[in-house]
């Protein structure tokens, strides 16, 4: 998806395991979990998704990493009938029933399903907004951003993000990028803002200059880049951009990412050129286990490309 989703309540009915889910159009991996533009509650009919929630390398962990504040899913194989049908859950939530009660059958055992987050959360009209209390020594972030735009524009990007002004943050980041003045901290702030603001071309331009080590600090940004690039792999002819994308393959799904960007590179640079680009990307990997896995993938791709 080239843009984040706006939904505050997400229902998913699929099958698979803790790190993949089956769709009618194919298999979704962890990186395919949608980016959220606002905190959301997620009801996920699926097996094993919440087996481990302290890592982003499971489906529940990835949803929580994306900003889900409530999650309902399975810690093992509960069977389909353990889940309350989603239309009934939606009707219960719409009536004001708390999340933790709405998702479960009445007077039934827990049975391998778990609620993560506040079980008393309800859905309804927005609560009235209270005026901000005066805080001694507080600084006006908007005023600070206006000052920093001229003096330290890279730092101003982060303040614009804090203010919810993604369009301004993305525009400033793009200007600095075109002038080769966007440093790593600014990239990490501007990249997500570009994605949320719908500036996909700017995010792909950022890919040219962003080192993989920077994306390691913010894996969410790597997912955003792939969400934008994936739908264009069949038409991208910019070899340098594809080679940089190869340097940003996701460690939790090396095989698919290297295969897809490798096929795109082969179309543009031939089999030898594609293999060389993937080998350079492998050489930059710091984890020995990841390097070994990448080498095995490259050898399989070479054999397929012959």
C-alpha positions, 0 to 999 in steps of 0.5 A: 500500500502506497499510503497508510490506512486511516481506520481506527478499527481493523478486522482481519479474517485469514489463516497462516502462522505467526509470521505470515497470513494467506490472502485470496491474492497470495501470501502476506508477510510481516512487512505487508502489515499495513502502516497505520495513520492513527492508533487502531484496535485490531481484531485478527482471526488467525492462528498463532499471531499473538504467540510472541508479542514482544517482537515485531517479528510476529503478526501481533508484534508488527501490528503493535509496532505499527501503533495498534493500541488494542489487539485480539488474536490467538496465542496458538491454534484455537480453531476458527469456531473459537472466534466470535464472528466479526459482524457480531463483534462490530455490532457489539462494539457499536453498541458501546460494549467494552472491547475485551467483552465484545470479542469473546463468547459469553460465559466461555473459556478463554481458549488460546485467545488473548486481548492485548491493551485495555479490555475496557476500551469502548468506541463512540463519539469523540470525548470533549477536548480539555484545554491544555494546562499552563506549564511553567517553562514550556516552549511553543513547539510551533514557534520553535519549528519556525525558528529552526527552519532557517537555522537548523532545518533538519531539526525542524523536520522532527518538530513538524512531525511532532505537530502533526504537520507531515506535509510540511515535514515532507516538503522540507525534507525533500528540499534538503534532499535535493540540495544534498543537505539532509542528514541521517536524523532528518531522513529518519524523520522526513521518510515516514512523513513523506509516506504519510503525506502521500509523497511516494516519489520523494520517499523513493528519492530518499532511498538513493541516499539513505544508508542501510544502517539508518533503516536499521534504526527505524525498521518501520521506514524500511517497510514504508519504502517497500510498500511504495516500491513493491507495486512499481518493481515491474516498471522501475528502470532506474538501476541505481534505485533498484540497487539501493532497494537491494541494500534495504531488503528486510532481514525477516523476509530476505528470500522474498525481498531479494527475489523480487528486487533481483528479478527487477534488476535482472530485467534492467541489468541482466542476470550478471548485473542483478547477481552482482548487486545482490552480492554487494548488498550481502557484503554490507550485511553485518550479521553472519547468519543473515549473510549466509542466508543471503548467499544461499538465496543468491545461489538459488536465484543464479540457478533460476536465471540461467 
